[in-house]
Amino acid sequence: MQNESTSSPAEDSQTGDSLIGEEYEVEVGPVAHGGHCIARTSEGQVLFVRHTLPGEKVIARITDGDKDSRFLRADAVTIIEPSKDRVEAPCPYAGPGKCGGCDWQHAKPGAQRRLKGEVIAEQLQRLAGLTPEEAGWDGTVMPAEGDKLPKGEVPAWRTRVQYAIDENGRAGLRKHRSHDVEPVEHCMIAAPGVSELGVEKRDWTGMASVEAITATGSNDRQVILTPKPGARLPLVELDKPVSVLRVDERDGGVHRVHGRGFVRERADDRTYRVGSGGFWQVHPQAANTLVRAVMQGLLPRKNDTALDLYCGVGLFAGAIGQRIGEKGAVLGIESGKRAVEDARHNLQDLDRVRIEHGKVEQILPRTGITECDLIVLDPPRAGADKQTVKHLAGLGARRIAYVACDPAALARDLAYFREGGYKVRTLRAFDLFPMTHHVECVAILEPAAKGS
């Protein structure tokens, strides 16, 4: 899932003597993209160390790598000199060798946001040649509304949790870079609507995974079961009313067992139907936060024409469509078949909004569109490809909003846009994934010639 930059660990072949289990006393350096910090062994090998913070002195135990590796992965198992930003992890499942869902449980919330800001700044500089000032960014990562909590409390924000099931039928979460399951009695970052289902208390023998979903715009709750090959579905009795879907082991499709095949979400004063194949932001405040940032950056006008690329179930297309009047037009493009069905349903009242099904890089050139006023793109973690960015830069849009969940992919694509004649007007960063290394950014671009 993670699209790591070259400054983060990538897969490295092991050809020499394994160092797994070896321990080193190290001084910890800066944070790196991916939820870890950089250190070096006494022999000079680079260490990517989890469960530590910049400036600490720790005992790091190697978890991956050998004497010939370009770098090693490690966990900080003993903290000799702690950072002032260190706290006791609130979650009992956080720490070396445990659940891999969170990266920064051991850091104060403000420190987490500073670390994420440092990663964004490093990626912008290294991959796009931009300072924060040149990107129109004040260097801060803003917390989501309601996430500033008293000491020791953790934001319960994750409205979708995929539980892995161990060999004993217990629900848990994967360990870091592992298929091993850490059984949990409660995930602290799970939203209340997920926790109230009681998934962790049930026996899920025969299941490979159970995904629990709670909507923020309604009382809809849903579980998606993935059976092991040949296993029968259990009778699902949870603590709250819930719809049940299952993943077909033959074709990977998701089929309704009982209840609704979708949940209803709400953002920007609109209700959105989101089916099992549709994307919706996981943090309950994310959709509204991102719509506001995008609309404030684009400033849609009456009669504008706009593109919404990787449009999902139509969040941004709907927001723009409500603001451009009866003579404006929006084209959304989305590759997920179910998401397209949902987007068309969600936006059926907006006559000037059209949704096309297919990959952006294939559909966009076929549209024959040669110019437009506004563009929104919210690509997957890997970002947009260079050819797509080149195509978009040639459409002469007045403003472009790029919504990104990976700062490395964002920085790379901003460099591509610069080659196409666009500059970053503003950049905003939001901590929509507390306790993890993930961060959401919204960059607003405009033609470089403007005002010059």
N, C-alpha and C positions, 0 to 999 in steps of 0.2 A: 504493500500500500504506500509506503513512504517513498517519495521520489527524492533521494538524497543527492546533494550536490557533491562535487569532487572534493570538497573540503570535509565531507562526512565519510564514514567508512562505507566502502562498497564491498561486495563479495571478493574475497582474496583466497587464492588457492594455497593450501598448506603443503609444502614440499619438504620442510625440514623437521627437526625434532619438535614435537608439540610442547607448548608452554602452558597449556591449560592447567590451572590449579596453582601455578607458581605465583608468588606474592612479591610485590615491590613496594618500598616506601617511596612516595613521589610527592613533589610539589605540583599542585593542580593549576593549570593555566586557564585560558579563556574558554568560554562556552563555544560549542560547535553546533552546527545544524543537525538535529536529530536527537536531542535530549541527553547529551553527554558533554563532558569537558575534555580538554586536551592536556596530556601530560607526556613525559618521556621517561623511559627506563634509564638506569645507569649506563646501559649500552647504547643509548640514543634512539631506541625504537619508539615510535609514536604510539601512545596509548589513548584510546577513546574510552573515558571512564564515566560510568553511570553512578548515580546515587552520591554525587559529590557536587561541590560548588567552587567557582573560581577562588583562588587564594588559599584553599585548604591544603593541609598536609595529611595524607591518608595512606593506609595500606591498601593497595589495589591488587585484587586477585584476578588473574587472567581467565577469561571465559571463552576466548577464541583467538587462535593464532599460533604461530611457531617461530622458530629462530630466523627463518627466511622470509617471514611476512613483511609487507610494507608497513603494516600497522598491526596493533593488537587491540582487542576489546577487553574491557575489564570492569569489575564492580568494586566500588570502595567498600571494603568490609570492616575497616576500623578507621575512625576519624581521630587523628592525633591532634590536629589544630583546626577546630571548626571555624567556619565563616560566621560573621555576625548575622548573616541572613539565614542561617540554618535553624530549623525547628524540628521537634520530634514529629515524625510523620503521623498524621491523625489516623490514617488507615492501617489496620493491623496486617493487611496483605501487601503493603508497599515495602520494598527493600530488596536487597540482593537475593536472587534466586526465587523471588515470589512473583506476584502478578505483574504483567508487563503493560497494563493499561495506562498507568500514570508514570510520568517522568520526574515531576518536581514536587512530590508530596513533602519532601524534606526542606523546601524553601518557603520563606514568607511569600504571601501573595504578591506584594509589591516587588519583591525580588524576582519572582517568576516573570512578571511583565517586563522588568528591566532586562532580564536574560533574553527574552523573546525580541525585545527591541535591539539588543546587540547583535542577534543573529540576522535580523532584517537589515541592519546597517551594514554588516559585513558582506552579506549577499549582494546588496545594491552596489557597494563599492567594487567588489571583486568581479561580478558578472555584468554590471551595467555601467561601471565607472561613475556612479552617482554618489554624492554626499547626501545626507539627509536634507540639507538646505536646498540642494539642486533638485531634489525630489519633492520639494514643498511639504516636507514632513517635519514635525517638531520633535521627533524621536520618541514619542510616548506610545505605549500600547494601552488603550483604554479598556477598563473592565466593562463587562456588560451590566446593564441596569439590574440592581438587586444582588450582585455578586460580591459586594463589599460586606463581609460578615465579621463578627467578633472572632478573636483569636481562638484557634482550635476548631472552628467550624469550617466545613467544606461546601462550596456551592454544589447543590444537587441539580445538575444541569443536563445530564445525558438522557434525552427522551427516547433514544434507541440503544438498547444494549443487546449484543449478541453473546449469549452464554455458550461456552463449549461444555460438553458433557463428558465426564470421565468414565472409566471402565465400570464404575460402581453406580452409574446413573446419577451422579451428583452434578449440579450446575456450578460452573466456575468460569474463570477467565484464563486466557493463555498466558504462560510465562513469556518473558521477553525473548524474541527470536527463537521460539520453541513451539512444538505442538503439545507439550505437556500442559496439563490443566491444573490450575490452582483453585480448588473448591472454595467458594465464598458463601458466607451466611448473609452478607449484605454488601453491596457496592455503594460506597459513600457518594460517588458522583452521579449515580443513577437518579433520575428525576422521581419525585414522589409517586407519580402515576405508574412508573415501572416497579418501584419497590413495593407498592401496595398489591401488586399481583401475587407476590409470594412465590415467584419462580424458584428461588434458591431453596425453598423448603420441600419441594416435590421430588419424587423419584422419576427420572427421565430415562430409565433403562431402554435401550434400543434407539435412542435419539443421538445424532451426532452434534446437533446444536439446537438451541431454542433462542430465537430473537424476540425480544419484548419491545413493544412500541406503545408510547402514549402520546396522544395529540395534545397540543397546547391551545388549539382553537376550539376544542370540543371535549366531551368526555369519552371519546373513542379510544379504545385500547385493543391491541392486537398482538397475537403471538404467531410466529412463523416457525414451524417445526421442520427440521431436516432429519429424516430417519436414516439410520444406518442401512446398508443394503439388505433387503429382505425383511426388515423389521416392520411391525404393525404399529399404527398410531395408537398412543395411549388415550384413555378417556381424560380429557383436559378439564380439571376442576381447580380453578384458581380462586383467589380471594375476592376478586372483582369481576363483573361481567366483561367478557372479552371475546373478540372474534378470533377464529382459528384458521390458519392457512397452512399448507404443507408444500414443501419443495419436492417435485417429482424427480426421483433418482435417475429416470431415463433421459429426460430432456432438460432438466434443470429449471423447468417452468414452475411458477408458484400458483397453486390452485386453492380455491376457497373450500374449507371444510364446513364451517358454519359461521354465520354473522356476515358483516360487511367485508367486502374485499378491499376496502380502502379506509383511511382515516381522514377526518376533516380538519384542516388547519386554517388559521386565519392570520392575515397580514395586510397592512395598508387598507383596512376596512373592506377587505374582500375575503370570501371563503374559498379555499382551495381543496379539491379532492386529490388525495395522494395515495395511489395504489402501491402495491408491493414492489413494483419495478420503478417507482418514481422517486426522485430525490427531493428531500426537504432538509433544511438545516437542522442540526441536532440540538443546538442550544435553544431554549424556548424564546429568548430575546433576539436570536440571530436574524430571522427573516425581516422583522421590522427595522432592526439596526442597519442592516445592509441596504434595504430599500431606501431608507432616509439618506444614507451616505451616497448612494448612486443618484438619487433624484436631486439632491443638493449639488452634486457635482455636474450632472448633465444639464439641469435647468431646462426641461422640455418646454417647447413653445407650441402654440396652436399651429397645425398644418405640418409639423415635422414628420419626416420619414425616419424610421429606426429599424435596426437589427438587434435581435436578442439571440445570441449564439450560445449553444449548450443550455437551452432555456428551461430544461426540466419540465415542471408542471405549469410553467408560465408566470412565475412570480414577478420578474422584471417586465415582461411583456405586458402583463396586466397593469402594472403601475404606470408604465409609459402610455399605454393605450387609454387610460383614464384622463391623461393630461394633454393630449395632442388634438383634441377636437374631432369633428366629424370628417374633416378633410385630410387628417394625418393618416399614417399607415405604419404598422409594425409587422415585421416578418420574424417569427421565431423558428429556430432550427434545433432539433433534438434527435439523438440517435436511439433513445429508448422507446420501444413501441408502446408500452403501457404509459409511459410518461407523456407521450404525444397524445394518446387518447384522453388522458386526464387534462392536459393543457387545453385541448380543443373544447372539452366540457367546461372547464373553469372559465374560459374566455368567450363563451358563445354569445354573451351579450354585447361584446365589443366587435362590431361589424368590420372594423378596419384592422383587426388583428388576425393574422394567418399563421398557422403552424405547419412546418414541413418536417417530414420524418426522414432522417438519414444523418450521416456523418457530415459535420460542418465542412470539412475539406473537400467533400464530394458534392454536396448540395449547393454550397455558396456559388461556385463558378457557373453552375447550371441555371441560376436564377436570372442571369442577364442583367443584374443590378450593377450599374456603373457609378452611382453616387447615392449618398444618403446623408442625413443630418446628424444622427446619433447612433452609437453602437454600444451595446453592452455585451461583454463576454465573461462567462463564469465557467471556465474549463475545468476538467478534472485535474487531479494533483499534478499530472505530468505537464500541464500547461497547453498552450496552442503551438502548433508546429510553425516553422519559419515561413513556409509558403502561405499559410493562412494569414499570418500577420502581414506579410507583404501585400496580399490581396486586400486586406482591410485598410491598410495605409493608403491604398490607391483609390479609395472611395471618397476621400475628401471630407470625412465627417467633421462637424464642428467640435464635437466632444466625443471621447471614447472612455467608457468606464470598464476597467479591468478588475474583476473580483477574483481574488486568489487565496487559496488555502495553503500554498507552498511558496515561501519567499524566494527560493532558488529559481523555480520555474518562472515566477513573476519577474525577477531581475533579468533573467535571460531574455524573456519576451519583450521587456522594456528596451533592451538593447536592440532588438530587431525592429521595434517601432521607431527608435531613433534613426536607424538606417533608412526607414521609410518616410522620414520627415516629421515625426511627432516627438513632442517633449512632454515630460510629466508636469502637470500643473499643480496637483496636490496628491498626497498619499496619506491615508489614514489606516491605522492598525487597531484591531479589536481582539481582546482576549476572549474568544468564544469557545475555547477549549481549556478551561482552567485545570491545573494539575498536570497537563500534558505539554509537550513541546510545540504543539500545533498552534497556529495563529492565522487570523483572517485579515487580509489587506484589501483596500479599495484604492486603486490608482485612477486618477482622472487625467486624461491626456488631451492635448490640443495640438494643432499644427504648429511646428516650430517657428514658422515665419510670422505667426501672429504676434504683434507687438514688438517685433524686432526691427 
